[in-house]
Amino acid sequence: MNMVVKVGLSLLIGGALVVLAQVHSRAAEFGSQIRTIRAVDAEGRGNKEAALAWRELAQAKAAALPELLAALDGANPIAANYLRSAVETVAQRELERTGRLPARELEKFVRDTKHDPRARRLAFELLAGVDPEARERIIPEMLNDPSVEFRRDAVARLLDASAQLLSAEKPDEARKTFELALAGARDDDQVQAIKKQLEALGEKVDLPRHFGFLMDWRLIAPFDNSANKGLAAVYPPEKELDFAAEYEGKEQKKVSWVEHTTANEYGVVDLAKALGPFKGAVAYAAAEFQSDKREMVDLRLGTPNSWKVWLNGELVFAREEYHRNMTLDQYRMRASLRPGKNVILIKLCQNEQTEDWAQRWQFQLRVCDATGTAVLSADRAAKSPKPAAASGGD
């Protein structure tokens, strides 16, 4: 190798090493700024440092967008606001300068389901802004995505397709498309829209099964909640679950467990109807859940009453608040099922208010994964579904 070639090769390698060093230096710099922002907390600690780090991040090149988006993974809401703003600032500056963004890298990020749904959605919106075909290319593949927002878009697309098939007088194809949409739907409004269309086509929809509502319970009441003392009080069902036992309840009256199956399609158990319209009272509801394996699930509760929830004797969460509006998935709790039998116990406290709007004493609970996909008890999964009533109560 002659001297000229050696010198040229040395210069080329040297230049590449300089560029590589600059890339690593820039990555390390971003890492420091990202860590500073992610350290900010809800009490405001770290805000000053986070604001300074944001100014530096906001000057990044567009090539850094995937790294900034990835920083949203697991970020708390305050840190996420800083990071989202940095991403939007970097993207806007690049669009004003060149009209382009790193589309290939953004699409790769969108398709990587390990990333935070918020970050993936932001990347998708940026991508769709520079690639008009991205939406039609990506959304049809999102029917079973971990992101509920992407799922919603995919379901909406199928609903439009189903409506076109109905207009074209192709009911069998429309029914199959509606069924496909239902399999991916997790939002109640979309589920109800699909249910209406499928039942008009002669197809029964089992909402309790779709959402994972628990329908079979053992109930016991009343224990004393006068002066709202019941939530903190420890009554016998919290010490033992003996469904054959009889206890002394409120006003020294004997109470025992009763079996109850709700017919409500949203799993609502109306305690006032099932047990009696007691005031200043505590009720307990227990359900068994068979799991084939150890897995993390969501326990999603709706109730207008004060409550506690236990799983296998361990307190999961509690809230003392009376007469809020009851909504689907009002409270979400992460919990670990163990293989075999699991026991869910709920304590529900009704206070002594006599106004009409203060008479609701009810609850609903479903078991699902983080996307809202039903997790069914093993014994229930093996049974054929039974229709449930569509009324607002038991």
Stockholm file with secondary structure:
# STOCKHOLM 1.0

chainA/1-394         MNMVVKVGLSLLIGGALVVLAQVHSRAAEFGSQIRTIRAVDAEGRGNKEAALAWRELAQAKAAALPELLAALDGANPIAANYLRSAVETVAQRELERTGRLPARELEKFVRDTKHDPRARRLAFELLAGVDPEARERIIPEMLNDPSVEFRRDAVARLLDASAQLLSAEKPDEARKTFELALAGARDDDQVQAIKKQLEALGEKVDLPRHFGFLMDWRLIAPFDNSANKGLAAVYPPEKELDFAAEYEGKEQKKVSWVEHTTANEYGVVDLAKALGPFKGAVAYAAAEFQSDKREMVDLRLGTPNSWKVWLNGELVFAREEYHRNMTLDQYRMRASLRPGKNVILIKLCQNEQTEDWAQRWQFQLRVCDATGTAVLSADRAAKSPKPAAASGGD
#=GR chainA/1-394 SS CCHHHHHHHHHHHHHHHHHHHHHHHHHHHHHHHHHHHHTCCTTCTTHHHHHHHHHHHTTCCGGGHHHHHHTTTTCCHHHHHHHHHHHHHHHHHHHHHHSCCCHHHHHHHHHCTTSCHHHHHHHHHHHHHHCTTHHHHHGGGCTTCSCHHHHHHHHHHHHHHHHHHHHTTCHHHHHHHHHHHHHHCCSHHHHHHHHHHHHHTTCCCCHHHHHTBCCEEEEEEEEECGGGCTTTSCCHHHHCCCTTCEEECGGGCEEECEEEECCBTTCCEEHHHHTCCCSSEEEEEEEEEEESSCEEEEEEEECSSEEEEEETTEEEEEECCCSCCCCTTCEEEEEEECSEEEEEEEEEEECSCCSGGGCCCEEEEEEECTTCCBCCCHHHHTSCCCCCBCSSCC
#=GC SS_cons         CCHHHHHHHHHHHHHHHHHHHHHHHHHHHHHHHHHHHHTCCTTCTTHHHHHHHHHHHTTCCGGGHHHHHHTTTTCCHHHHHHHHHHHHHHHHHHHHHHSCCCHHHHHHHHHCTTSCHHHHHHHHHHHHHHCTTHHHHHGGGCTTCSCHHHHHHHHHHHHHHHHHHHHTTCHHHHHHHHHHHHHHCCSHHHHHHHHHHHHHTTCCCCHHHHHTBCCEEEEEEEEECGGGCTTTSCCHHHHCCCTTCEEECGGGCEEECEEEECCBTTCCEEHHHHTCCCSSEEEEEEEEEEESSCEEEEEEEECSSEEEEEETTEEEEEECCCSCCCCTTCEEEEEEECSEEEEEEEEEEECSCCSGGGCCCEEEEEEECTTCCBCCCHHHHTSCCCCCBCSSCC
//
